[in-house]
């Protein structure tokens, strides 16, 4: 304690700004996400990262969304040039259902996914005003899907920012990409806003981007030891399963007894680049009508639409084609009352699953049964003529593949078009989902209603919200297990409310706050969330904060209700209404895999018969002990500090946090044998054709702690220079029942960002340079597990303004040195993007 007091005393002794300093006010921006009411950034009760016009101007990123990866504690992964995922504080993946993205307070998620598709439905670079990110749990105020945090994209108000602007961005990527030619990138965006009167204004935005995507072509074998007992490894392994090769996964393999030995053999499959369309064509637009009945109230209607054509990734990778998302939103705001209602709709259009496309393309010429029979016959014929084992396997594959469609040929293209329209992943590849969500919320400032509360230093808010999901069952991705009375839609409702109170004490130097939230979801018992916080500001320039909160995450539509035929197995939602009987009668795939490998080893090394080896190793099989879904739960403790020094030229911000998670929603792979006879179960689980294979949504038994810290310094040395540096550290600590089923932590232990910029180096010339580095980390997913190498990138930009014609020219590059890297395993290899931007603005 004496050390802490000494540290605080030393901090307070440093030069600070006076209470009314203009510099303090310029650094202490206003934020709203932390408390749902306007609040000084320095006195926020939880960590908030804010990025505005100055931050985006200094960034070398090609878009405001890309620039967010340089904020403290923000991790960004890249499944596609047209689709990026942001996350904070760990447990990320390519479909981040624990982190929400809002635009002007409205969630832009795809309803059936439960998460946004990057910034596809978000604002354009011309219309973004600022971004506020809460790293960590925000469930007490925002409810579902915010246990890792949220980002609110705040757009320009047409009353405050009228006029027109146009931006043309032209670039090139995939330079020096192995086996691929460089590609052009183009993005055209426009904005028009007009104030019709002092009460009415409107705006319109549109953007269209086109180019060629990054390539995912990792050929590392995920199944290298399948035939180790026969000496067939490396290129000789007949069960090869490349990371970005599909159609040779577990469900596409069989164990064949050939010449007295057991060999694991996979179908040949196709590489992703052979079945994916890597062209990028994204369009988005929005329009808004704004009405101000008085100076303190406003009413607006907004419409957003996006047509997405890009590569997307969940457990599998997808080609999104003519994927249409829309949002209609109505928003009212006054000093006393804030209310909004919005409708999100999605139609997946002509999208398809790349894995299903590859494995069913293999079946165009031969069914699995025919292919494996042909393979076996040709292998035995080759051996009979004296051919060695390696060559016999090669001959068998060539013979079995003799009528296989060849990529790029008319027959192959015709087959792709046909498969892309078959809505069953056992025989086709189509992704056909139509879904909607309807959200309404209202909250009121009771301290504005009862002014006596405000006079006594209280701020009291009360709010309610409700969200209703509607899914049109397609028979493959979703079914309605409770359909009746002519209503075919699958429905899922959640609702909740909160009460928030803050009190200023000790002449406004201490602010104590508490939030209590109640939530109720269909199929689940109610939950209670809470947050307690203290902000201590001994002087305006130094602010200490402490917050403790907990939060719940209910299953998304996909986790709760999925019913996907997915390549020889079925992915089933974890609600009893979906999966009754499967959990109780299934066996863990991890034990089945180990059992099958042990049987093959015994047959190949000991000369046992297959039947004897099955009996000898049957004790390895483990009955499934997982069961139906419960909500995820997090408890979080955070301590933070924000301050300004040296007449406002130095801004410091840091935090330390501790998180405790349990009941992670995750997937377990199981099989249900085709028999209930105890003596026959092991024999059925050895033969893939005699078992039903499932991937079930359930809860991990692991209790997880993770902790970390972040620190940022922003310094204004003078002459328009800006120096901005931040670092973050994240550590995972599993403490109980380490079953390995929880979602991957998937976060670098260390991340570091450094920016040097000047908006006006000389006259109208500005420039900026950024360096970012992230440590290597372990990536865990259903597609692939392994270590993502550390990487760093240098970004730079130079800009020049021509104010007389309202023009700004910007030349820049991300990953200037073109050092190719992957941000996660199974994803694309990302190199440099070099761009030229022309920006015109008028009134």
C-alpha positions in Angstrom: 0.0 0.0 0.0 2.9 2.4 0.8 4.3 1.7 -2.7 0.9 2.5 -4.3 0.6 5.7 -2.3 4.1 6.8 -3.3 3.3 6.1 -7.0 0.1 8.1 -6.8 1.8 11.0 -5.1 4.5 11.0 -7.8 1.9 11.1 -10.5 0.0 13.9 -9.0 3.2 15.9 -8.6 3.8 15.9 -12.4 2.8 19.1 -14.3 -0.8 19.0 -15.2 -3.3 21.2 -16.9 -5.4 23.7 -15.1 -9.0 22.8 -14.5 -10.3 24.9 -17.3 -7.5 24.3 -19.7 -8.5 24.1 -23.4 -6.0 21.3 -23.8 -7.6 19.2 -21.2 -11.0 19.6 -22.9 -9.6 18.8 -26.3 -8.0 15.5 -25.0 -11.0 14.7 -22.7 -13.5 13.8 -25.4 -17.1 12.9 -24.8 -18.1 9.2 -25.0 -21.5 7.6 -24.6 -21.0 3.8 -24.8 -19.7 3.4 -21.2 -22.8 4.8 -19.5 -25.4 5.4 -22.2 -25.3 9.1 -21.4 -22.6 11.6 -22.5 -19.6 11.3 -20.3 -16.0 12.7 -20.3 -13.6 10.1 -21.6 -11.2 10.7 -18.7 -13.9 9.9 -16.2 -15.4 6.8 -17.9 -16.0 4.0 -15.3 -14.7 1.4 -17.7 -12.0 1.3 -20.5 -13.1 3.1 -23.6 -11.0 3.5 -26.8 -12.1 6.4 -28.9 -11.0 7.2 -32.4 -12.1 10.3 -34.3 -11.1 12.5 -37.2 -7.6 13.3 -36.0 -6.9 9.6 -35.4 -8.1 8.5 -38.8 -6.2 11.4 -40.6 -3.0 10.2 -38.9 -3.5 6.6 -39.7 -1.9 4.9 -42.7 -4.7 2.4 -43.0 -6.8 2.5 -46.2 -10.1 2.8 -44.3 -11.3 3.8 -40.9 -12.2 0.2 -40.1 -8.7 -1.0 -40.8 -7.3 1.8 -38.7 -9.0 0.3 -35.6 -6.4 -2.4 -35.4 -3.9 0.2 -34.1 -6.0 1.0 -31.0 -4.9 -0.3 -27.7 -6.0 -3.9 -27.0 -7.8 -4.3 -30.4 -7.0 -7.5 -32.3 -8.0 -7.8 -35.9 -7.9 -10.9 -38.1 -8.4 -11.0 -41.9 -10.5 -13.8 -43.4 -10.8 -11.8 -46.6 -9.9 -8.5 -48.2 -13.6 -7.6 -47.9 -14.2 -9.0 -44.4 -12.2 -8.3 -41.2 -13.0 -9.2 -37.6 -12.3 -7.1 -34.6 -12.1 -8.4 -31.0 -10.7 -7.5 -27.6 -9.4 -9.5 -24.6 -9.2 -13.0 -26.1 -11.4 -15.9 -27.2 -11.8 -14.6 -30.8 -12.6 -16.5 -33.9 -13.8 -15.7 -37.4 -17.4 -15.4 -36.3 -17.1 -13.3 -33.1 -20.5 -13.7 -31.4 -19.1 -12.3 -28.1 -18.4 -8.8 -29.6 -21.0 -6.5 -30.9 -20.8 -3.8 -33.6 -23.3 -1.0 -33.5 -23.9 1.9 -35.9 -25.4 4.9 -34.0 -26.4 2.4 -31.3 -28.0 -0.1 -33.7 -26.6 -3.6 -34.0 -25.6 -4.5 -37.6 -25.3 -8.2 -37.1 -26.4 -10.8 -39.6 -29.3 -12.4 -37.8 -28.6 -16.1 -38.4 -24.9 -15.7 -37.7 -25.3 -13.6 -34.6 -22.3 -11.4 -35.6 -21.6 -8.8 -38.2 -20.0 -9.5 -41.6 -17.1 -7.2 -41.1 -18.1 -3.6 -41.9 -20.3 -4.7 -44.8 -23.4 -3.0 -43.4 -21.5 -0.3 -41.6 -20.7 3.3 -42.5 -18.4 4.5 -45.3 -15.2 6.4 -44.7 -16.9 9.6 -45.8 -19.7 9.3 -43.1 -17.8 8.1 -40.1 -17.5 10.6 -37.3 -16.0 8.6 -34.5 -15.7 5.1 -33.1 -16.0 4.1 -29.4 -14.9 0.7 -28.3 -15.4 -0.9 -24.9 -12.9 -3.7 -24.5 -14.3 -6.3 -22.2 -17.7 -7.1 -20.7 -20.5 -4.6 -21.4 -23.4 -6.9 -20.6 -24.9 -4.9 -17.8 -25.9 -2.1 -20.1 -26.1 -3.8 -23.5 -27.0 -7.4 -22.7 -26.6 -10.3 -25.1 -23.4 -10.7 -27.2 -21.2 -8.2 -25.4 -19.1 -10.2 -22.9 -16.0 -9.5 -24.9 -17.0 -5.9 -25.7 -18.6 -3.7 -28.3 -17.8 -1.1 -30.9 -20.2 1.8 -31.7 -19.6 3.5 -35.1 -21.0 7.1 -34.8 -21.9 8.7 -38.1 -22.0 12.3 -39.2 -25.2 14.2 -38.4 -26.4 16.0 -41.6 -27.3 19.1 -39.5 -23.7 19.4 -38.4 -22.0 18.1 -41.6 -23.9 19.1 -44.7 -22.5 19.1 -48.2 -21.2 16.6 -50.7 -18.0 14.6 -50.8 -16.6 11.9 -53.2 -13.7 9.5 -52.7 -11.9 7.3 -55.2 -9.5 4.8 -53.8 -7.4 2.8 -56.3 -4.8 0.2 -55.3 -3.0 -3.0 -56.0 -2.5 -6.1 -53.9 -1.2 -9.7 -54.3 2.2 -8.4 -55.5 4.8 -11.2 -55.6 2.2 -13.7 -54.4 3.4 -17.2 -55.1 1.6 -18.5 -58.2 -0.8 -15.6 -58.4 -0.7 -12.3 -60.3 -1.0 -8.9 -58.8 -4.6 -7.5 -58.8 -6.2 -4.1 -58.9 -8.4 -2.8 -56.1 -11.0 0.0 -56.5 -13.4 1.7 -54.1 -15.7 4.5 -55.0 -17.7 6.3 -52.3 -20.0 9.3 -52.2 -21.9 11.3 -49.6 -24.5 14.0 -49.8 -26.2 15.7 -46.9 -28.5 18.7 -47.0 -30.2 20.8 -44.3 -33.6 21.7 -45.8 -34.7 23.8 -42.8 -33.8 24.2 -39.1 -36.0 21.2 -38.4 -35.3 18.9 -41.3 -32.2 17.4 -43.0 -31.3 14.3 -44.9 -28.2 12.4 -46.1 -27.2 9.7 -48.6 -24.1 7.5 -48.7 -23.0 4.8 -51.2 -19.8 2.8 -51.7 -18.8 0.2 -54.2 -15.5 -1.8 -54.0 -14.1 -4.3 -56.4 -10.9 -6.3 -56.6 -9.3 -9.7 -56.0 -9.1 -11.4 -52.7 -6.1 -12.7 -50.8 -5.5 -16.4 -51.4 -5.8 -19.2 -48.8 -3.5 -22.0 -49.9 -1.9 -23.6 -46.9 -1.1 -27.2 -47.8 0.1 -28.4 -44.4 -1.2 -32.0 -43.8 -3.6 -32.1 -40.9 -3.5 -35.9 -40.9 0.2 -36.7 -41.2 0.3 -39.8 -39.0 -2.7 -41.7 -40.3 -0.6 -44.3 -42.0 2.6 -44.0 -39.9 2.4 -47.7 -38.9 2.8 -48.7 -42.5 5.6 -46.2 -43.2 3.5 -44.0 -45.5 4.1 -40.4 -44.5 4.6 -37.1 -46.2 3.7 -37.0 -49.9 3.2 -40.8 -49.8 0.4 -40.6 -47.2 -2.9 -41.7 -48.9 -4.9 -39.9 -46.2 -3.5 -36.4 -46.8 -5.7 -33.5 -45.6 -4.2 -30.1 -46.5 -5.4 -27.2 -44.5 -6.9 -25.4 -47.5 -7.8 -28.6 -49.3 -11.4 -29.8 -48.9 -13.1 -33.1 -49.6 -10.4 -35.1 -47.8 -11.5 -34.5 -44.2 -12.4 -37.1 -41.7 -15.8 -37.8 -43.2 -14.2 -38.4 -46.6 -11.8 -41.1 -45.4 -12.0 -44.8 -44.9 -9.9 -47.6 -43.5 -9.2 -50.2 -46.3 -7.8 -53.6 -45.6 -5.4 -54.1 -48.5 -2.9 -56.9 -48.7 -3.4 -57.8 -45.1 -2.8 -54.3 -43.8 -5.1 -51.4 -42.8 -4.6 -48.2 -44.7 -6.4 -45.0 -44.1 -7.3 -43.5 -47.5 -8.9 -40.1 -48.3 -10.7 -39.0 -51.4 -8.5 -36.6 -53.4 -10.5 -33.3 -52.8 -9.8 -29.9 -54.3 -7.7 -26.9 -53.1 -9.7 -23.9 -52.1 -8.3 -21.8 -55.0 -9.9 -24.4 -57.4 -13.4 -24.0 -56.0 -13.5 -20.4 -54.7 -14.3 -17.3 -56.6 -11.8 -14.8 -55.3 -13.3 -11.8 -57.0 -14.4 -9.0 -54.6 -17.6 -7.0 -55.4 -19.2 -5.3 -52.5 -21.8 -2.6 -52.5 -23.4 -0.7 -49.7 -25.6 2.4 -49.3 -27.6 4.2 -46.6 -30.1 7.0 -46.5 -31.4 8.9 -43.5 -34.2 11.4 -42.8 -33.6 13.6 -39.7 -36.1 15.8 -37.9 -35.5 18.1 -35.0 -38.7 19.1 -33.3 -36.7 21.1 -30.8 -33.1 21.9 -29.9 -33.0 19.0 -27.4 -34.9 16.3 -29.3 -34.5 14.5 -32.6 -36.2 11.8 -34.7 -34.5 9.9 -37.5 -35.2 7.1 -39.9 -32.2 5.3 -41.6 -32.0 2.6 -44.2 -28.9 0.5 -44.8 -28.3 -2.1 -47.5 -25.3 -4.2 -48.5 -24.8 -6.6 -51.4 -21.8 -8.8 -50.5 -19.6 -10.9 -52.8 -16.5 -12.1 -50.9 -15.0 -15.0 -49.0 -16.3 -15.5 -45.5 -15.2 -18.0 -42.8 -17.0 -19.8 -40.0 -16.0 -23.4 -39.1 -15.8 -23.8 -42.9 -15.0 -21.1 -45.5 -17.7 -19.8 -47.7 -18.1 -17.9 -50.9 -20.7 -15.2 -50.3 -22.5 -14.4 -53.6 -25.3 -11.8 -53.9 -25.6 -11.9 -50.1 -28.1 -9.2 -49.2 -28.3 -7.5 -45.9 -30.7 -4.6 -44.9 -31.5 -2.5 -41.9 -34.4 -0.2 -41.3 -34.1 1.9 -38.1 -36.1 4.5 -36.3 -34.4 6.5 -33.5 -35.8 9.1 -31.1 -33.7 11.1 -28.6 -34.3 13.8 -26.0 -32.9 14.8 -22.7 -35.4 12.5 -20.9 -36.1 9.7 -23.3 -34.1 7.7 -25.9 -35.8 5.0 -28.0 -35.0 3.1 -31.1 -36.5 0.2 -33.1 -34.8 -1.5 -36.0 -35.2 -4.5 -38.4 -32.3 -6.4 -39.8 -32.9 -8.8 -42.7 -30.6 -11.1 -44.6 -30.8 -13.3 -47.7 -27.7 -15.4 -48.4 -28.5 -15.3 -52.1 -26.2 -17.6 -54.2 -23.6 -18.3 -51.5 -22.0 -21.7 -51.1 -19.8 -23.7 -48.8 -16.3 -24.3 -50.2 -15.8 -27.5 -48.3 -19.1 -29.0 -49.4 -18.4 -27.8 -53.0 -15.1 -29.7 -53.0 -16.3 -32.9 -51.5 -19.4 -33.1 -53.7 -17.4 -32.2 -56.8 -15.4 -35.4 -56.1 -18.7 -37.3 -56.0 -19.8 -36.0 -59.5 -17.9 -38.8 -61.2 -18.1 -41.5 -58.5 -20.0 -42.0 -55.3 -17.8 -42.7 -52.3 -18.7 -46.4 -52.4 -17.7 -46.7 -56.0 -14.6 -44.7 -55.6 -13.2 -46.7 -52.7 -14.1 -50.0 -54.4 -12.3 -48.9 -57.5 -9.3 -47.8 -55.5 -9.1 -51.1 -53.7 -9.4 -53.2 -56.9 -6.7 -51.2 -58.7 -4.4 -51.3 -55.6 -4.7 -55.1 -55.5 -4.1 -55.4 -59.2 -1.0 -53.3 -59.0 0.4 -55.4 -56.1 -0.3 -58.6 -58.0 1.9 -57.4 -60.9 4.8 -56.7 -58.5 4.3 -52.9 -58.0 5.6 -51.5 -54.8 3.1 -50.2 -52.2 3.8 -46.5 -52.7 3.3 -46.8 -56.5 0.3 -49.0 -56.0 -1.4 -46.3 -53.9 -0.6 -43.7 -56.6 -1.9 -45.9 -59.4 -5.1 -46.7 -57.4 -5.8 -43.0 -56.9 -5.1 -42.1 -60.5 -7.4 -44.9 -61.7 -10.2 -44.0 -59.3 -9.9 -40.3 -60.3 -9.9 -41.0 -64.0 -13.3 -39.3 -64.6 -12.9 -36.6 -62.0 -13.8 -33.0 -63.1 -10.7 -31.0 -63.9 -10.7 -27.4 -62.5 -11.3 -24.7 -65.1 -12.9 -27.0 -67.7 -16.5 -26.5 -68.9 -17.6 -29.7 -67.2 -16.1 -28.5 -63.9 -17.7 -25.1 -64.1 -21.1 -26.6 -65.0 -20.9 -29.0 -62.0 -20.0 -26.1 -59.7 -23.0 -24.1 -60.9 -25.3 -27.1 -60.3 -23.8 -27.9 -56.8 -24.1 -24.3 -55.7 -27.9 -24.6 -56.1 -28.4 -27.8 -54.2 -29.4 -27.0 -50.6 -28.0 -30.2 -48.9 -24.4 -30.3 -48.0 -24.3 -34.1 -48.3 -25.0 -33.7 -52.0 -24.5 -30.0 -52.8 -23.1 -26.8 -51.4 -25.7 -24.0 -51.3 -26.1 -21.7 -48.4 -29.8 -20.7 -48.4 -30.8 -18.7 -45.4 -33.4 -16.0 -45.0 -33.6 -14.4 -41.6 -34.7 -11.3 -39.7 -34.3 -9.7 -36.3 -36.5 -7.1 -34.8 -35.0 -5.0 -32.0 -36.6 -2.4 -29.8 -35.3 -0.5 -26.8 -36.1 2.5 -24.7 -34.4 4.1 -21.7 -35.1 7.2 -19.7 -33.0 9.5 -17.6 -35.0 9.6 -14.3 -32.7 12.3 -13.0 -34.0 14.6 -15.7 -37.6 13.7 -14.8 -37.0 14.2 -11.1 -34.6 17.1 -10.9 -34.2 16.7 -7.2 -32.1 13.6 -8.0 -29.8 15.6 -10.2 -29.4 18.4 -7.6 -28.2 15.8 -5.1 -25.6 14.5 -7.5 -27.5 11.4 -8.8 -27.8 10.2 -12.4 -30.4 7.4 -12.7 -31.3 5.6 -15.9 -33.8 2.9 -16.5 -34.2 1.0 -19.7 -35.8 -2.0 -21.4 -35.1 -3.8 -24.7 -36.4 -6.8 -26.6 -35.1 -8.7 -29.6 -37.0 -11.2 -31.8 -35.4 -13.5 -34.3 -37.3 -14.9 -37.3 -35.7 -17.7 -39.4 -37.3 -19.2 -42.5 -36.5 -22.9 -42.3 -34.8 -24.2 -45.4 -34.6 -27.9 -44.5 -30.8 -28.0 -44.5 -29.4 -25.2 -42.4 -32.5 -24.8 -40.1 -35.7 -26.6 -39.4 -38.5 -25.5 -37.1 -38.8 -28.1 -34.3 -42.0 -26.4 -33.0 -43.8 -25.5 -36.2 -47.6 -25.3 -35.9 -50.8 -23.5 -36.8 -49.4 -22.6 -40.3 -46.5 -20.5 -38.9 -43.4 -22.0 -40.5 -40.9 -19.4 -39.2 -38.4 -20.4 -36.4 -38.7 -17.8 -33.7 -36.3 -16.9 -30.8 -37.1 -14.1 -28.3 -35.1 -12.4 -25.7 -35.9 -9.4 -23.5 -34.4 -7.6 -20.6 -34.1 -4.3 -18.7 -31.6 -2.4 -16.6 -31.4 0.2 -13.8 -28.3 2.3 -13.5 -27.5 4.8 -10.8 -24.5 7.0 -10.2 -23.7 9.4 -7.3 -21.1 12.2 -7.2 -19.4 12.5 -3.8 -16.7 14.6 -2.1 -17.2 17.7 -4.3 -17.4 15.7 -7.5 -14.0 14.0 -6.9 -15.6 10.5 -6.5 -18.3 9.0 -8.7 -19.8 5.7 -7.5 -22.0 3.7 -9.8 -24.1 0.6 -10.0 -26.0 -1.2 -12.8 -28.4 -4.0 -12.4 -29.7 -5.9 -15.4 -32.4 -8.6 -15.8 -32.5 -10.8 -19.0 -34.8 -13.6 -20.2 -34.4 -15.7 -23.3 -36.7 -18.4 -24.7 -35.7 -21.9 -23.4 -33.6 -20.5 -20.5 -34.1 -19.3 -17.0 -33.7 -15.6 -16.2 -30.3 -14.2 -15.5 -29.1 -11.2 -13.4 -26.1 -9.0 -14.5 -24.5 -6.2 -12.5 -21.7 -3.7 -12.6 -20.2 -1.7 -9.7 -17.8 1.1 -10.5 -15.8 3.9 -8.8 -14.0 6.8 -10.5 -11.7 8.9 -8.3 -10.5 12.2 -9.7 -8.4 14.1 -7.1 -7.7 16.7 -9.8 -9.3 16.9 -13.2 -6.2 15.7 -15.0 -5.8 12.4 -13.0 -8.6 9.8 -12.9 -8.5 6.4 -11.3 -11.2 3.8 -12.0 -12.3 0.5 -10.6 -15.1 -1.7 -12.0 -16.5 -5.1 -11.2 -19.1 -6.7 -13.4 -20.5 -10.0 -14.6 -22.4 -10.9 -17.8 -24.1 -13.7 -19.6 -24.2 -14.7 -23.3 -27.2 -16.7 -24.5 -26.7 -19.0 -27.5 -27.0 -17.5 -30.9 -29.7 -18.7 -33.4 -27.1 -21.0 -35.1 -25.8 -22.4 -31.8 -29.3 -23.0 -30.5 -31.2 -24.3 -33.6 -28.7 -25.3 -36.4 -29.5 -28.6 -38.2 -26.8 -28.6 -40.9 -26.0 -31.6 -43.1 -22.3 -31.0 -43.3 -20.3 -33.5 -45.2 -21.1 -36.8 -43.7 -22.0 -35.3 -40.3 -24.7 -33.1 -38.9 -24.2 -30.0 -36.8 -27.1 -29.7 -34.4 -28.1 -27.0 -32.0 -27.7 -27.5 -28.3 -31.3 -27.0 -27.2 -33.3 -30.1 -26.0 -35.9 -29.3 -28.7 -33.2 -29.9 -31.3 -30.9 -32.6 -29.9 -32.9 -34.8 -27.6 -31.6 -38.3 -27.7 -28.3 -37.5 -29.3 -26.3 -36.4 -26.2 -27.6 -39.4 -24.3 -26.7 -42.1 -26.9 -23.4 -40.8 -28.4 -19.8 -41.5 -27.9 -16.9 -38.9 -28.1 -15.2 -38.7 -31.5 -11.8 -38.0 -29.8 -12.0 -41.5 -28.2 -13.3 -43.0 -31.5 -10.3 -41.6 -33.4 -7.9 -43.0 -30.8 -9.7 -46.4 -30.8 -9.6 -46.7 -34.6 -5.9 -45.7 -34.7 -5.1 -48.4 -32.0 -7.1 -51.0 -34.0 -5.1 -50.2 -37.2 -1.8 -50.3 -35.3 -2.5 -53.7 -33.8 -3.6 -55.1 -37.2 -0.5 -53.7 -39.0 2.1 -54.5 -36.3 0.8 -57.6 -34.5 -1.0 -59.5 -37.2 -4.3 -59.6 -35.2 -7.5 -59.8 -37.1 -9.7 -56.7 -37.3 -12.4 -58.3 -35.1 -9.8 -59.3 -32.4 -8.2 -55.8 -32.5 -11.7 -54.1 -32.0 -12.4 -56.3 -29.0 -8.9 -55.7 -27.5 -9.2 -51.9 -27.8 -12.9 -51.3 -27.1 -12.2 -50.0 -23.6 -10.7 -46.9 -25.2 -14.2 -45.7 -26.3 -15.8 -43.1 -24.0 -19.5 -42.3 -23.7 -20.4 -38.7 -24.3 -20.8 -36.8 -21.0 -21.7 -33.4 -22.4 -25.3 -32.2 -22.5 -27.7 -29.4 -23.4 -26.7 -25.7 -23.6 -26.6 -23.2 -20.8 -25.6 -19.5 -21.1 -21.9 -18.5 -20.9 -20.9 -16.6 -17.8 -18.1 -14.1 -17.2 -17.0 -12.2 -14.1 -14.6 -9.3 -14.7 -12.5 -7.0 -12.5 -10.8 -3.9 -14.0 -8.6 -1.2 -12.7 -7.6 1.8 -14.9 -6.0 5.2 -15.0 -6.3 8.1 -17.4 -4.4 11.4 -17.1 -2.9 14.3 -19.0 0.5 15.9 -18.3 2.7 18.7 -19.4 0.1 21.3 -20.3 -2.0 18.7 -22.0 0.6 17.5 -24.5 0.9 14.0 -23.0 -2.1 11.7 -22.6 -1.7 8.4 -20.6 -4.2 5.6 -20.4 -3.7 2.2 -18.8 -5.7 -0.7 -17.4 -5.3 -4.1 -15.8 -8.2 -6.6 -16.0 -9.0 -10.1 -14.6 -11.7 -12.3 -16.2 -13.3 -15.5 -15.0 -15.3 -17.6 -17.5 -17.3 -20.7 -17.2 -19.8 -22.6 -19.3 -18.2 -21.7 -22.6 -20.5 -22.4 -25.5 -18.5 -24.7 -27.8 -18.8 -27.8 -30.0 -18.2 -31.4 -29.3 -17.9 -34.1 -32.0 -19.8 -37.3 -31.2 -21.1 -40.4 -33.0 -24.3 -42.4 -32.4 -23.8 -46.1 -33.3 -26.4 -47.8 -35.5 -27.0 -50.4 -32.8 -27.9 -50.4 -29.1 -26.5 -53.9 -28.5 -23.5 -53.4 -26.1 -21.6 -56.2 -27.9 -21.9 -54.5 -31.3 -21.2 -50.8 -30.4 -17.5 -51.0 -30.8 -17.8 -52.7 -34.2 -20.2 -50.0 -35.3 -17.9 -47.2 -34.1 -15.0 -48.7 -36.1 -17.0 -48.5 -39.3 -17.9 -45.0 -40.4 -20.8 -46.3 -42.4 -22.5 -47.7 -39.2 -22.7 -44.6 -37.1 -24.3 -41.2 -37.2 -21.8 -38.4 -36.8 -22.6 -35.1 -35.1 -21.1 -31.8 -34.0 -23.1 -30.7 -31.1 -23.3 -27.3 -29.4 -22.8 -27.7 -25.7 -20.8 -26.1 -22.8 -17.2 -26.7 -21.9 -16.5 -28.0 -18.4 -13.4 -25.9 -18.2 -13.2 -22.9 -15.9 -10.9 -20.3 -17.4 -9.2 -17.3 -16.0 -7.5 -14.7 -18.2 -5.9 -11.5 -17.3 -4.0 -8.7 -19.1 -3.2 -5.1 -19.3 -2.9 -2.3 -21.8 -1.1 1.0 -21.8 -1.1 3.9 -24.2 0.8 7.2 -24.5 -0.1 10.0 -26.9 2.3 12.9 -27.1 2.1 16.2 -28.9 5.7 17.5 -29.1 4.7 20.6 -31.1 4.8 21.7 -34.7 1.8 19.5 -35.5 3.6 16.3 -34.7 1.8 13.4 -33.0 3.4 10.4 -31.4 1.1 7.6 -30.3 2.2 4.3 -28.8 0.4 1.5 -27.1 0.9 -2.1 -25.9 -1.3 -4.8 -24.6 -0.7 -8.1 -22.9 -3.1 -11.0 -22.5 -2.6 -14.3 -20.6 -4.8 -17.4 -20.5 -5.0 -19.6 -17.4 -7.2 -22.7 -17.4 -7.8 -23.7 -13.8 -10.3 -26.6 -13.6 -11.5 -29.5 -15.7 -9.3 -28.7 -18.7 -11.4 -30.6 -21.3 -10.0 -28.6 -24.3 -13.5 -28.0 -25.5 -13.7 -24.2 -24.8 -13.3 -21.9 -27.7 -9.7 -21.1 -28.6 -8.2 -18.1 -26.8 -6.7 -17.2 -30.2 -5.0 -14.0 -28.9 -1.3 -12.9 -29.1 0.3 -12.6 -25.7 1.7 -9.2 -26.8 0.7 -6.6 -29.3 2.4 -3.3 -29.9 1.6 -0.2 -32.1 3.6 2.9 -32.8 2.5 5.9 -34.9 4.3 9.1 -35.9 2.2 11.6 -37.9 2.0 15.2 -38.9 -1.1 16.7 -40.6 0.9 19.7 -41.8 4.7 19.0 -42.1 5.0 21.8 -44.7 2.2 24.0 -45.9 -0.5 21.5 -47.1 1.7 18.4 -46.9 1.1 15.8 -44.3 2.3 12.3 -43.6 2.1 9.4 -41.2 3.9 6.1 -40.5 2.8 3.2 -38.2 4.5 0.1 -37.1 2.5 -2.8 -35.6 3.8 -6.1 -34.2 2.1 -9.0 -32.6 3.5 -12.0 -30.9 3.1 -15.6 -32.1 0.0 -17.3 -30.6 -1.8 -20.6 -30.6 -4.8 -20.8 -32.9 -7.6 -23.3 -32.1 -10.5 -24.0 -34.4 -12.4 -26.9 -36.0 -10.6 -26.3 -39.2 -7.0 -26.3 -37.9 -5.0 -26.0 -34.7 -1.5 -24.7 -34.4 0.8 -21.7 -33.9 0.3 -18.5 -35.8 3.8 -17.0 -36.3 4.7 -13.5 -35.0 4.6 -10.8 -37.6 5.1 -7.1 -38.0 4.0 -4.6 -40.6 5.0 -1.1 -41.6 2.2 1.2 -42.8 2.8 4.7 -44.3 1.0 7.5 -46.1 1.7 10.9 -47.5 -1.1 13.4 -48.2 -1.4 16.8 -49.9 -4.4 19.2 -49.7 -5.6 21.5 -52.4 -8.0 23.7 -50.5 -9.0 25.9 -53.4 -10.6 23.0 -55.2 -11.6 21.1 -52.0 -9.3 18.2 -52.9 -7.0 15.9 -50.9 -4.6 13.4 -52.4 -3.3 10.5 -50.3 -0.8 7.9 -51.3 -0.2 5.0 -48.8 0.5 1.4 -48.2 -0.4 -1.1 -45.5 2.3 -3.8 -45.0 4.6 -1.5 -47.0 7.4 -4.1 -47.1 5.0 -6.8 -48.5 5.9 -9.4 -45.9 3.2 -12.0 -46.4 1.6 -13.3 -43.2 -1.5 -15.1 -41.9 -3.5 -13.6 -39.0 -5.0 -17.0 -38.2 -4.5 -20.5 -39.4 -6.6 -21.6 -42.4 -7.0 -18.0 -43.5 -5.4 -16.2 -46.5 -1.8 -15.1 -46.9 -1.9 -11.3 -46.6 0.6 -9.1 -48.2 0.8 -5.4 -49.0 -1.9 -3.1 -50.3 -0.7 0.0 -52.1 -3.3 2.7 -52.7 -4.0 6.2 -54.0 -7.0 8.1 -52.7 -8.5 11.2 -54.2 -11.0 13.0 -52.0 -13.2 15.9 -53.0 -15.5 17.9 -50.8 -18.0 20.7 -51.5 -20.8 22.5 -49.9 
